Amino acid sequence: MARMGEETLRGQKPRMDKDYSKVPESDPVESNLEEESLDNKEMTPEEKNLTLEAELAQAKAKAEEHYDHLLRLQAEFDNYRKRTLKEKTEIIKYASERLVGELLPVLDNFERAASAAQINPDFTSFSQGVEMILRQLQTALSKEGLKAMDAVGQPFDPNLHDAVLRVDSEEHPENTVVEELQKGYFLKEKVLRPSMVKVSN
């Protein structure tokens, strides 16, 4: 009996509760098409208006933000321009302040020398005082970059010399400065005033 039961079991096909061959398989292409159709669903006119109004409000807020930024930049630039103009005016107005400060002691000494000459008309003392004041003035101006030209004996240079007379000279070669009538000066590297000179023929 047991053997017959085994053979019967072996001879039978396995019984399946469900027939899986009849279960429909899902189509991926069809599924994607359904999702796209949901995404691309037509919007109603009311929804379109609401979307456009939202975009317009956003663009308007952005434009106002840029406009406010532009106004701030314009105000800052205007303040900078006014400030620099004021500073430039002040610099021009008081450009000689330091030089005048350097010359005040010279002015003081000139006033003292003039007062002393009235009380004691000693020419020697007065002359020594004037020489001292002259050296003080030269020192103050040299600090500002003033330098006297050395013209006599130099070849004539129209950039440095103003020839007012031409004279015959046996001591100097032709076209040479033989005499200085008015001293010329450099201010740093710039010619402040050319020398007024006589030049040999």
Secondary structure, DSSP 8 states (H G I E B T S, - for coil): -HHHHHHHHHHS----SS-GGGS----HHHHHHHHHHHHT----HHHHHHHHHHHHHHHHHHHHHHHHHHHHHHHHHHHHHHHHHHHHHHHHHTTTHHHHHHHHHHHHHHHHHHHHHHH---HHHHHHHHHHHHHHHHHHHHHTTEEE---TTSB--TTTEEEEEEE--SSS-TTBEEEEEE--EEETTEEEE-EEEEEE-
